[in-house]
């Protein structure tokens, strides 16, 4: 299982369970912080993102990613997200959470995409994912295409393209990143996990 960076606080009140399919926040990271994350992400060893589900075709994903090391220098990012995650989880899902996988930096250039998929899997660490997080790091005017589309059950919804804002959804939700047609889209991705799979 991927290393945990921080254990979210235990909620003081019983959680509600509205099972909202998608939550979007106001900007959680400043322009300067987004630029810092991009610079530090681009300095990491970048590699092509892999398709983790055996039943999916290898060409279902075409993107460039890197994992932030579990070092104190990067902990501020997950600490920033942890407080928000705890609040949103209490308001909407009430999932039993214990921490986060390592943060992922993603870059989508022209022609890159990620077809329909779930972040939740049936084996290993993938089975423990509860909440998926995406933070857009650059101005949407800098690229075309690349929308994050999420299935809400009866329809599909395009997430807002607000720089520094946080998009949260249950890891069992089908979603995709549409192909980039111009420029590069940068994002910070996280998966919040529990001790046990959904039952």
N, C-alpha and C positions, 0 to 999 in steps of 0.2 A: 504494500500500500504506500502511496506517496506520503511524504512527510507532512505532518501537521505544523502549521506556523503559529496558530493561536487557538485556544479553546474559547468559544463564545461564552459569555456570561449566562448563568442559569436564570431564566425569567422569574420574576417575583410574582407574577399573576398567571393563572391558567390561560393557555393560549386559545385563540379562536381558530376556527377552521372554515374560512370562506372559500379556500382553494382558488383564489384569484389566479387566472392564467398568466398574467403579465403585470409587473409593476415597474414604472419608470419614475425616476427621481429628478429633482433639480440638480445642477452640477455639484458634484461631491469633490472634484479635483479642479484646482485653478488652472488657468492657461499655462502658467509657469510649471506647475506640477505635471501637467500632461506632456509638456515639452521634455521635462526631465525623464519621465518614464519612457518616452520614445527614444531618447538618446541612450539611456541605459539598456533598453531592450535591444536596440540595434547593435550595441557593443557585445551582446551575448552571442554564443555560437548558434547561428540560425540554421534551421533545417526544414525540409518539406514535412508538412503535417501528415501523419499517418492515419489511415482508416483502421479503427480498433475493432469494429464488428466484423467477424469472419464472413458473414453473409453479404456484406457490402462489396461492390466492385471497387477496385483500387482507384478508379478515376472519379469516385464520388467526392473526392476532396483534392483540392489544389490550392494550397496556401503555404505560407512560410511562418514558422513558429520558433519560439525559444522559451525555456522555463527559467524563471528567476531562481537563483540558488537560495537555499534556506539560510541566509546569512543576515545578521542584524541590520546591515545596510539597507535591506529591502523590506524589513518588517513593518515600516510605517505605512506601506500600502495596504497590507492586510488588516492592520489595526484601524485604519481609516474605514475600511469596508465592514469590519466586524460589528461595530456599533450600529451601523445602518442595517446590516443583515439581521441582527437580533431584533431590532424594532420592527422591520417589515415582516419578519417571520412571526412575531407575536400577533401582529395585526391581521395577517392573511392566511398563514399555513399551519403554524403550530407544530412544525416538524421537530423531531428530536435531533439536535445538532451537537457535534463535538469539536469541529475544527474545519480546516480548509486544506485542500491539496495545494501544491506549489502553484504560484501564479504563473499564468502563461501570457507571453507577449505574442501578438499575432500581427502579421503584415500581409495585406492582400493587394497585389499589384495587378496590372491589366491582365485580364483573362483568368484570374484566380477566383475561386469560389469554394463553397462547401455545401453540397447537396443536402436534401432532407435527411435528418438524423435525430436521434435522442442522445443526450449525454449520459443517461442512465444505461448501465449494461447489466448483464447477468452473471458476471464473474469478477473476481478480484476487487480492486478498489472501485471499479466502475459501478458495482452493485450498491455501493454505499453513498453515492451522490444523491443529494436532496435538492439543492438549489444551485442553479447556474447563473453566473453573473457576467455581464459584458459592459465594458466602459469604453466608449469611443474617445480616442485621444487626439484626433486632429479635426480641423475645421471641415465640415461636410462640403464646403466649396472647393476643397482641394482634390476631390475625387468624384467620379460618377459611377453609379451602380453601387454594389456592395451593401445593399440594405439587408438588415437582419429581419427575416420574416418568421413569424411564430404562428403555429396552428393553435387556435383557441377552442377547438372542438367542432364548432359549427362554421367557422370562417377562418381566414388567415389575416394576420395583422402585421403591418410593417412597423417596427419599433422606431421611435423618434431618433433623429440624427443630431442629438445635442452633445456638443463637446464637453467632456468631463462628467456627464450625467451617468447614472448607473441604471442598467436594465437587469431586472431579476425575474426569473421564472423557474417553475419546478423542472428538475432535470429530466422528468419523463415527458416533457412537452416536445413535440416535433418542431424542428426549426431548421433554417438554412440561411446561408449568406449568399446573396445573389452575385453573379459575376461582376467584377470590376471592369468598366469599360474605359476608364481614364483615371490617371493618378494612382495614389496609394492610400489605402485605408488602414489605420493603425488602431489596435484595440488591446485592452487588458482584460483577460478572461480568468475567472476563478470558479471553482466548484466547491461548494460547502457540503460537508459529509456528516453522516451519522455513524453510530457504532454498528448498526444493523441495517440490512436492506429493508425496503418497504415490505410490509406484510399485509 
